[in-house]
Each structure stands twice: as C-alpha cells, then as structure tokens.
Amino acid sequence: MFKIRNLKIFLFGSFEHLDFGFVSDFDIRISDFLNNLFGSGNNGIGGKPMTKVKVAMDWLAACAGCEMSVLDMDEKLVELLDRIELTSTPITDLKHPPKEGVTVGIVSGTVNNTTNLEVVKEMRERCKILIAMGDCAVFGGIMTMRNFFDMNEALKRAYIETESTVEGILPSSEELCKPIKACPVNNVVKVDVYLPGCPPSPEAIHYVLSELLEGRIPVLSGENLKYD
C-alpha cells in the first residue's frame, strides 16, 4: 500500500477531485497494479528481462504544443525508447492504437467534436492507463471559450465573417465531424493520470513516464507541476 500525502495527481478520479491539493491519509492500493503492468525496476516481471512497454498517443482539438514538448525531451526520449515502443503517435502520423491494446495511452487536446469523442473512447478502450496531457486535456483549455457563444454564430464567424474570408460558406458534408460543447477528457472517459501544463515541460513528461516504468505513481510537484 502507498500512503500518499500532498497528492498532486489523483488516479481514477473525476474532475471534482482534481484540485492538486493536500489530502490527509489518502491510501490507494496501486503498487501491485503498476508492478504487474511495468515490472519492478529494470528486472521486469518476476525477474524476467523487461519487454518494451507499448505506448500510444493521440490528439484531439490541440495546437501540437504538447507533442513538441515530447520531442523536446531530446536525448531522454531516445533513452526512453530503449524501454517503450511508441505504437502510434501524431508525431509519426500513425493513427489509432493497436487493436490488441497498449499499456499506456496519452491524449492531448480538448474534446471538441464528434471525431474527438470517437478518438478518446477508442484510446480508453485500448489502454490500461490513460494520461491526459496538457491543460486542454486536463481542464478543457482555450477551446472551452467557444462554449460561451451560440454554436451557429461561432461557425458563422469562423467560416464567413473573418476578415480574410471571401464568399465563405458553412461546411455541410455528412462526412465531416460535428462540433459539440468543448470539454476536458475526463468528462467523457476515465482518466488515470493528469499532466497539466500549456504545454507540460519535457522534464515533466519524462518524469511521469519514468515513474510509471518504475512501477510508481507519478506525483507532480515543484517545477514539474505548472499550468503555463
């Protein structure tokens, strides 16, 4: 059992629990769960050589800042690739986590349209641990500003009334996704690890992945816990 105080990241919580504040005597039986997923340290499960942990990434309505932070890990990313396999990621333009599933799924961005709904539900179904990466995924981000306006008026402004648009029209193809009320990831599916930041720093991303690989709960604090 882990006895965790001053918990910064809640696992398996809803948004009402996401205050990154002090929690007295919060106990969670998670060490065995993580060790079974990742092995214990470098020795792997039961002392056997560790196989690479499969990790999938995808984005929703996002700016790619979080993915740039992943790349900005530089040499540390190369070191991680000795222990993880990136099965799919916007960085490589490989779509969809494999049907057989992955250990860790990472999503960035806001749930903003019907395609985003499909993407985040598929990731949740195909991963054991889901990380919401970045402020948009954790809190909803700048896209939620659209929620204060009528949807039709927002579309009209975007496609017809912008200063650079000439003879604009509203897209109407049935093949296109439909906009919905923008929301954070955990409004749609269960999130296991929250990694805020706009974007989160390369160091914070590396810390979270490294802690999971070692079979520990990542607890963000100090320089790793930022919202800007």
Summary of the structure (lengths in Angstrom):
residues: 228
radius of gyration: 18.9
end to end distance: 33.1
largest distance: 66.4
contacts: 680
relative contact order: 0.19
helix: 36%
strand: 21%
